[in-house]
Amino acid sequence: VTNISAETTLELARMENIAGIKEASGNLVQIMRILQEKPEDFLVLSGDDSMTLPMLAMGAEGLISVASNVIPSEMTEIVKLGRHGELEEARKLHYRYLDLMELNFVESSPIPVKYALSRMGKLKEVYRLPLCAMKEENKRTMDQELEKLGLL
């Protein structure tokens, strides 16, 4: 969990065997520097669901997603719209699902997304140590969000 500077990323981007990066620093200046100076064939993928739309608007190619486990079609649509410059439509979806994107990290990942999927009937809520069940107050918040989105 150590940030790689833009300079180091760009140096790596010029290496033959490195095709891209999952960028999850949250540092927009760093991300812009990478996107501005990267080789044309080097992929920059958002590693943070809530940063995907801004990154697509700046030139990122896609996303490695947690929210896609719960809303795969919707996250795919955000990326598709963002890549095609249809930012108003992408923005509507982004803001509709932003709370869910953030709730997926209210506790250690993948605990919240596993809980959400269990509530949707997609899997059983089973964890192996060191993971454990979500706190009750976070479960209630997740349930409210899933209900609001029509996912239950």
C-alpha positions in Angstrom: 0.0 0.0 0.0 2.7 2.4 -1.1 2.1 5.1 -3.7 4.2 4.9 -6.9 5.1 8.4 -8.0 4.2 9.7 -11.5 7.8 9.7 -12.4 8.4 6.1 -11.4 5.1 5.0 -13.1 6.2 6.8 -16.3 9.6 5.1 -16.2 7.9 1.7 -15.8 5.5 2.6 -18.6 8.4 2.7 -21.0 9.4 -0.9 -20.2 8.5 -3.5 -22.8 6.8 -5.9 -20.5 4.5 -3.5 -18.5 1.2 -2.9 -20.2 -0.6 -0.6 -17.7 -1.3 0.4 -14.2 -4.2 0.3 -11.7 -4.1 3.9 -10.5 -5.7 4.3 -7.1 -3.7 7.0 -5.5 -6.6 9.5 -5.4 -4.1 12.2 -6.4 -5.6 13.9 -9.4 -2.4 15.8 -10.2 -0.4 12.6 -10.2 -3.0 10.9 -12.4 -3.0 13.8 -14.9 0.8 13.7 -15.1 0.8 10.0 -15.9 -2.0 10.4 -18.5 -0.3 13.4 -20.1 3.1 11.8 -20.5 2.5 8.1 -20.8 3.3 6.1 -24.0 0.3 5.7 -26.2 0.0 2.0 -25.7 0.3 2.1 -21.8 -3.1 1.6 -20.1 -4.2 3.6 -17.1 -7.1 2.0 -15.3 -8.9 3.5 -12.3 -8.5 1.4 -9.2 -11.1 3.4 -7.3 -14.8 3.2 -8.4 -15.5 6.8 -7.2 -12.6 8.2 -9.2 -13.4 6.4 -12.4 -15.5 9.2 -14.1 -13.0 11.9 -13.4 -10.2 9.7 -14.6 -12.1 8.7 -17.8 -12.6 12.4 -18.5 -8.9 12.9 -18.2 -8.1 10.0 -20.6 -8.0 6.8 -18.5 -9.0 3.7 -20.4 -11.1 1.8 -17.9 -11.6 0.4 -14.4 -10.7 -2.4 -12.0 -13.8 -2.3 -9.8 -15.2 -3.5 -6.5 -18.7 -2.0 -7.2 -18.9 -4.1 -10.4 -19.5 -7.2 -8.2 -22.8 -5.6 -7.2 -23.7 -3.5 -10.2 -21.7 -4.9 -13.1 -23.9 -3.5 -15.9 -24.1 0.0 -14.4 -20.3 0.3 -13.9 -19.7 -1.0 -17.4 -22.1 1.7 -18.7 -20.3 4.4 -16.7 -17.0 3.4 -18.3 -18.6 3.1 -21.8 -20.2 6.5 -21.6 -17.2 8.1 -20.1 -14.9 6.7 -22.8 -17.2 8.0 -25.5 -17.4 11.5 -24.0 -21.0 11.2 -23.0 -20.2 12.8 -19.6 -23.6 14.1 -18.7 -25.1 10.6 -18.9 -22.1 9.0 -17.2 -22.3 11.7 -14.4 -25.9 10.8 -13.7 -25.0 7.1 -13.2 -21.9 8.0 -11.2 -23.8 10.1 -8.7 -26.6 7.5 -8.5 -24.2 4.9 -7.3 -21.6 7.0 -5.5 -22.8 6.2 -2.0 -22.7 2.5 -2.8 -19.1 2.9 -4.2 -18.1 4.5 -0.9 -20.0 2.1 1.3 -17.9 -0.7 -0.2 -15.0 0.6 1.8 -16.8 1.4 5.1 -14.9 -1.6 6.4 -12.0 -3.7 5.1 -12.6 -4.8 1.5 -14.2 -7.2 0.5 -16.4 -7.4 3.7 -19.0 -4.8 2.5 -19.3 -6.1 -1.0 -19.7 -9.7 0.3 -22.4 -8.5 2.6 -24.2 -6.7 -0.2 -24.0 -9.8 -2.4 -25.3 -11.9 0.4 -28.3 -9.6 0.8 -29.0 -9.8 -2.9 -29.0 -13.6 -2.7 -25.8 -14.0 -4.8 -23.7 -15.8 -2.1 -23.7 -16.8 1.5 -22.3 -14.4 4.1 -19.3 -16.5 5.1 -15.9 -15.0 6.0 -12.5 -16.5 6.7 -10.2 -15.0 9.2 -8.9 -12.3 9.3 -12.2 -11.2 7.7 -15.3 -11.1 9.8 -18.9 -9.9 9.6 -19.7 -6.2 9.1 -20.7 -4.1 12.1 -24.5 -4.0 12.6 -24.7 -0.2 12.0 -22.8 -0.6 8.7 -25.1 -3.5 7.7 -28.1 -1.2 8.3 -26.6 1.6 6.2 -25.8 -0.9 3.4 -29.3 -2.3 3.5 -30.8 1.2 3.2 -28.6 2.0 0.2 -29.3 -1.4 -1.5 -33.1 -0.8 -0.9 -32.9 2.8 -2.2 -31.2 1.5 -5.4 -33.8 -1.3 -5.9 -31.2 -4.0 -5.5 -33.0 -6.0 -2.8 
